[in-house]
Amino acid sequence: MAGAKGRSGRKSQGKIKKMFGYRYTEEEYAYLNDILFKARFTYKTTSRSILEIFKYYDEEMSKKRIDKI
């Protein structure tokens, strides 16, 4: 029905906290916030913290790929 007003898309399924444009449950949000807080303390800015977290994740995934060979 074109032009119908109302909500569209999927429901949040109990996810109520929002971070980085996504919704998370209370537990997920607390976990992400804790990690980001620790990283911010070390790297001083949010953007640098996120960059370092992804670098660490990439290194760990590379190690797992090498271990499988």
Secondary structure, 3 states (H helix, E strand, C coil): CCCCCCCCCCCCCCCCEEECCEEECHHHHHHHHHHHHHHHHHHCCHHHHHHHHHHHHHHHHHHHHHHHC
